[in-house]
């Protein structure tokens, strides 16, 4: 099966920091590796985004706007890191798509990291 159980990264708004890591989500319910495509916008101020897979940065950092494509297996944990320059306030939306399952959207969330 290439359709994972539901995942949900919560929307967030954090202040007073230049770096924020989302809580991890565990990919479960799949019996074969799948490819995820993660796209991220830049709505205000520059920032960089990275993917943490099983606690290690595996993609990025990359400047916004941008996207990553990477493979995951059952029980992999995924989180996202956002780095914002001092004095900036980054606002963005992120979309996570399962490329392997006909480009099905798994989650969309919005965030803000404010250090101005």
C-alpha positions in Angstrom: 0.0 0.0 0.0 1.4 3.5 -0.9 -1.3 5.5 0.9 0.0 6.5 4.4 -2.2 6.9 7.4 -3.3 10.5 8.0 -0.7 13.1 8.9 -1.3 16.6 10.1 1.3 19.3 10.8 -0.4 22.0 12.8 -0.4 25.7 11.7 1.9 27.7 13.9 3.0 31.2 14.8 6.2 31.5 16.8 7.9 34.7 18.0 11.4 35.7 19.2 13.4 33.0 17.5 15.5 32.6 14.3 14.8 28.8 14.0 11.8 26.7 14.5 11.3 22.9 14.0 7.8 21.5 13.6 6.7 18.6 15.7 7.5 15.3 13.9 4.9 13.2 12.1 5.5 9.5 11.7 4.7 8.0 8.3 2.8 4.8 8.9 0.5 2.5 7.0 2.6 2.0 3.9 4.2 -1.3 2.7 6.6 0.2 0.1 8.7 3.4 -0.1 6.8 6.5 -1.3 8.0 9.8 -2.8 6.9 13.0 -1.1 7.0 16.4 -2.7 7.0 19.3 -0.3 6.5 22.8 -1.7 6.8 26.0 0.3 5.9 29.6 -0.5 7.3 33.0 0.6 4.5 35.3 1.6 6.7 37.8 3.6 10.5 38.1 4.3 13.1 35.6 3.2 13.7 32.3 5.1 15.2 28.9 4.5 13.6 25.5 4.9 15.0 22.1 5.6 13.5 18.6 6.0 14.4 16.5 9.0 14.0 12.8 8.3 14.4 10.5 11.3 16.0 13.5 13.2 18.6 14.3 10.6 18.5 17.1 8.0 18.2 15.3 4.7 17.0 18.1 2.4 18.1 21.7 2.4 18.4 24.3 3.6 16.9 25.9 0.6 15.7 29.5 0.2 12.0 30.1 -0.3 10.0 29.7 -2.4 11.0 26.1 -3.3 10.3 22.4 -3.1 11.9 19.1 -2.1 11.2 15.6 -3.3 12.4 12.7 -1.2 11.6 9.1 -0.4 10.2 7.8 2.9 9.5 4.3 4.3 7.1 3.1 6.9 7.8 4.5 10.4 10.1 7.3 9.1 9.6 10.5 11.1 9.4 13.9 9.2 9.7 17.4 10.6 10.4 20.7 8.9 13.0 23.4 10.0 12.5 27.1 9.2 15.5 29.5 9.6 14.8 33.2 9.6 17.3 36.1 9.6 17.5 38.4 12.6 14.9 41.1 12.2 12.7 39.2 9.7 9.2 37.8 9.9 8.7 34.9 7.6 5.1 33.9 6.6 4.5 30.9 4.4 2.3 27.9 3.4 3.6 24.4 2.9 2.0 21.6 0.9 3.0 17.9 1.2 2.1 15.7 -1.7 2.4 11.9 -2.1 3.8 11.6 -5.7 3.6 7.8 -5.6 -0.1 7.9 -5.0 -1.2 10.0 -8.0 0.0 13.3 -6.5 -2.4 13.1 -3.6 -2.2 16.0 -1.1 -1.4 14.7 2.3 -1.3 18.0 4.2 -1.2 21.7 3.9 -0.3 24.1 6.7 0.6 27.7 7.3 3.3 29.1 9.5 5.0 32.3 10.7 8.4 32.6 12.4 8.8 36.2 13.7 12.1 37.6 14.8 11.6 41.3 14.1 
